[in-house]
Amino acid sequence: MGLRGKFLNGPLGFGAAPLGNMFRNIPDEEAAATVDAAWQAGTRYFDTAPFYGAGLSEIRLGKQLAQHSRDEYVLSTKVGRVILDEAETGKRDFGEKGGLFEFGRANKIIYDYSEQGTLKSIDDSLSRLGVDRLDFVWIHDIAQDFFGDEWLAQFETARTGAFRALTRLRDEGVIEGWGLGVNRTEPVELMLGLTDADPDGSLLAGRYTLLDHEHALQRLMPAAQEKGVDIVIGGPYSSGILAGGTHFEYQTASAEIAAKVERIKAVTDKFGVPIKAAALQFSLAHPAAVAVIPGASKPERIAEDHAALAAVIPDDFWHELRSQQLVSPDAPLPIDR
């Protein structure tokens, strides 16, 4: 069915993962001011998840959005993890994401991709957000350990549970659409190959960026176009390294990645192009992409994002990126439109 035409005020949304105290302990006032800044800048699509700070992101986002009519914005959250009322007593094991939300709430988080777990997750999210409906629901981090022993069983649970529950909710008009919310391409490719799955889109984080796009470009994006499944791009700054930070893939960036970023920055400096502008406009240039949702935890970052999307980038800049082999020769660029 697709998601095109369902994003209010354009393709630039707000990724609310930082509101869950991602990487640092963010004061409530700063989190609130960031959401308010996004609204004032014209952002009308907000994406969150129970996993972000064990519900903290949803609580903070919902509190600020309560100032506005529910019909004025588009809202998505995720299922696949259920937040319990009890506190976590042991060490949390979420793989590469294990330390992301150490400053979030202490509530225990469990995986549950079943139909019952999906419906409970949605009910809990509605309560934390303080809203009566969601627009899009993404199945979060399914088959995250894609090459491990348990991924297939997890995916099968979702196929017979979350997939069917969300399809029914969409067909009943309860939600607008559903798909996966992942930072690996393989689960989306697998879903697109199923005859009994009918997603509308998927949120792909960190896998169609200036730094990492080859796999998605060759396999996932063409398959998504063929199936009419639209892609929301998350993590366009590759965990922050493309926006002046030091993280890539949720960890401190390697010397190799840092060196590539420096090569890209040399080109952006040459043409006077903000690196954020190059990152956002590159991700949106692919025809399968319908929205991009950079995260932010400081109000001033919002203005930077909106300016980056509106920036006029000379054609020679994109030609230079191609000639230096900093992007795939097959990657669609704004000059190709």
N, C-alpha and C positions, 0 to 999 in steps of 0.2 A: 504493500500500500504506500510505503514511503513516508517521509517526513517533510518533504518540500512544501513551503508555503505556511508551515505551522510555527515558524519562529518570528515573534513580534520584534519589530525594530531592527531587523537585519541579522546577520550571522554571528555576531560577537556576543557570546554569553559569559557567564561567570562561573568558574569552577570553585566550589566551596570547600575543597579539601583542606586548605590552610586554616579555615575557621575551626577545624577540629584540633587545633594546636599542633599542626604539622611542623616538625623540626624544632619548634620553640613554644614557650608558654605565652600566648598572645592575650593581652588584657581584653576584657569584655568590651571596653569602650573603643578600642582600636578595631576589633572585629565588627562592631556595630557601625562605626564610621566608614569602614570599607564597603559594607553592603549598601549603606546610604549613598556613598559616592558612586557606586555602580548604577544605582537607580537614577540618580541625578544626571549621570552621563548618558542615560538612555538605554541601558541594559535592561532587557526584559526576559532573558532566559537564564535560569539559575539551576545548577546541578549540584547535588549533594549525595550523601550515602550514610547509612548507619555506621559503617566502619570508620568513618572520619571522626576520630576522637571518641569512639563508642557512643555515638549519638550527639556529641557536643556540637558538631557542625549543623545538624538539622535543627537543634534547639536554638542556636544563635541565628541561623538564617530565618527560621520561622518567626522569631520575635521581631525581626526588622521588617519582614515582608507583611506582617500583620497590619502595618500602617497603610497598606494599599489594598485595593479591591482585588480579589482573587482572579477576576477576569482580565486584569491588566498585565499579567505575566505568565510565562510558561515555566513549569517546574518539573524537574525529574529527580528521582532518587533511585536506589538500587535494592536488590534483594539477593539473598544467598548467604548472608550473615545475620544472625539474630542476636540482639543485645539483651542480656539477662539482667535481672535486678540485683543479682549477687555480685560481689566484688571478685575480681581475678586474684587468686592467691599465688599462683605459680608464674613462671616466665611465659610470656606470650610467644607463640611460634607462628609467625606469618611470613616466613621466608624472607625474601628481599625487602618486604615491607614491615618487618618485625619491629624496627625502632622508629617508624615514622611518627607514631602518635603516643610516644611515651609520656607526653604532657597532657594527654586527653583524659577522659573520665576513666575510672578504674573498673568499670563494669566488665563482666566476663562476656566474651564474644564467641559464638559457636557457628560453624558452617551448617547451613540447612537449605538445600536446593529443592526440597520436596514441595508438593502443592500446599500442604498444611503450613510448612515453614514460610513459603512465599506469601501466603495470605496473612500470616501473623506478622511478618516483617512489614508488609504494607500498612496494616492497622497500626503497628507501633510507630511507623514513620509519620503517618497522618497525625497521630497524637503529639509526637515531638515537634512536628512542624506547625501544628495548630491550624491545619487546613482540612477541607472536606473532600479534596480530590487531588490526584496527581495527573500530569499530562503524559509523561513517558516513564517507563520503569525499565532499568537495565539490570541484567543478571550479572552480578559482580564477581570478577576474578575466577570465573569457572575454569577448571583445568589449568590453574595458575602454574602448577608443576606439570607442564604438559608432557614431559618425558619421564615422569615418575611412574610408580606402579598403580597409583590410585586414581589417576585422572579420568580414565575411561568409565569407571564406576560412578564417579562424581558427575561426569557429563551425562551419563544415562539417567541418573536420578533427576537431573535438571530437564532432560528431554521429556520424561514422562511426568514430571512434576511442574516445575516453574514454567517451561515452554507452554504447556497446555493451559495452566491457570491463567497466564498472562494473555494468551490468545483469546480465551473465553472472556476475560475482563474487557479486552479491546472490542471484541465483537458485540458485547453487551453495551458498549459505549461508556464504560466506567473509566477507562484510560484511552488516550489517543494512540499510543503505540508502545512497542517493546522491542528489545533486542539484547545484545550482550554489552557489558561494560568491562572491558579487559585491556591489558597492556601486552597482549600477545596476539599475533595474527592467526595462529593455527586454530583456536577454538571458533573464531568467526568463520574461517574457511570450512571447518567441519560442519557448522550449523548451516551454512549456505548450500552444502551438498545434500542435506536431508530433504526428503520428499514430504515429511510430515511436520516440518517447521515452517512457520509463516511470519517471520519477523518484519518489522517496518524499517529498522535501522540498527545501528550499533554505535557504541561509543568506543573509539579506539584511542588509547592514551599512549603517547610517546612513540608511536610506530609509523607516523607519517609526519616527520619533521625534517628540517634541514639536515639534521645529523643522522637520522635513521628512517629511511623510506624505501630502500631497495626491495625488501621482501614484500611489503604491502603493495608496492607499485606493480610488481610482476604478477602477483597472485590474487591478493584479496580485493584490491580496488576494482579490477576488471570483473571479478565474479560478482561483486556487489552491484556494479552497474548493470550487469546482465540480469540479475534477479530483481532490480528495482529497489534495492536495500540501501538507504542513505547512511552516510558515515558522519558522525559528529567527532571532530578531532579534539582530543584532550591532550594535555601536556605538550603544547606546541613549542614550549621553551626547553623541552627535554630535561625536566626536573629543575630547571633554573639556570643551567650553564649557558643558555642562549640569551639570558636576561641579566647577565652580570653576576650570577651566583656561582657556586662551586660544585653543585650536585648534578650528576647524570645517572639516570636509572636509580634514583633514590639513594645513591652512594656518592662519596667523593669521586669526582671525575678522574679518570686515568690520564696519564701524561699524553697518550695518543689522542684522546678526545679533546683535551685542552689544546693540543697543538692544532687540531682541525678547526676548533673554534677561533683560534688566533688567525688562521688563514682566511676564514670567513670574515672576521672583523677587519682584516686588512683591506678586503674588497669593499665592505660597507664604509670604511673610513675614506677610501679612495673616491667613492661616489657620494659621500655625505648622506648615506642611508642609515637610519637607526636599525640596529640588528633585530630589534623586536618587530619592526615593520617587515623586514625580509622574512622572518620566521612565520608571522601570521599570514602574510599574503602568499607565501609558498604553500602552506598547508591548505589554504582555501582554493588554490588554483586548480586542484584536481576536480574534475566534474562530479566525482562521487561524493565529495565533501559538501555538507550543507550548513555546518556551523563549526565554530571553534570556541573552546572554553578555557582560556588561560586562568590559572588560579592567582589569587591575590590576598594578602593579609594587611596591606597598607593602603590607605585611600589614594595616595599619590600614584600608585601603580595603575589604578583604573584609568586615569587620564592618559598615562603613557600608552596603554593598550588601545584606547580609542583613537589616539593620534597615530599610532602605528598602523592601524587598519586603514586610516584615511590618507596616509602618506603617499605622495606621488613618487614612484620609483622609476628612474629612467630605464629604458630598454637595455641600454648598454650594461647596466649592472647585472641583469639576468644573463646576458650573453657572456659576461666575464665569469660568472659562477660556472656556467657550462664549459667554457674554454679551459678553466682551471680544474675541471672534473670535481668540483665541490658538490655538485648535484648530479644525479643520474641523467644521462642524455635523453632518457625516455620520460623523465618527469615533466608533466605539464607545468608551464609557467604562465604568469599573467600575460606575457607577450604572445602566447599562443592562442589567446582567445579571439 
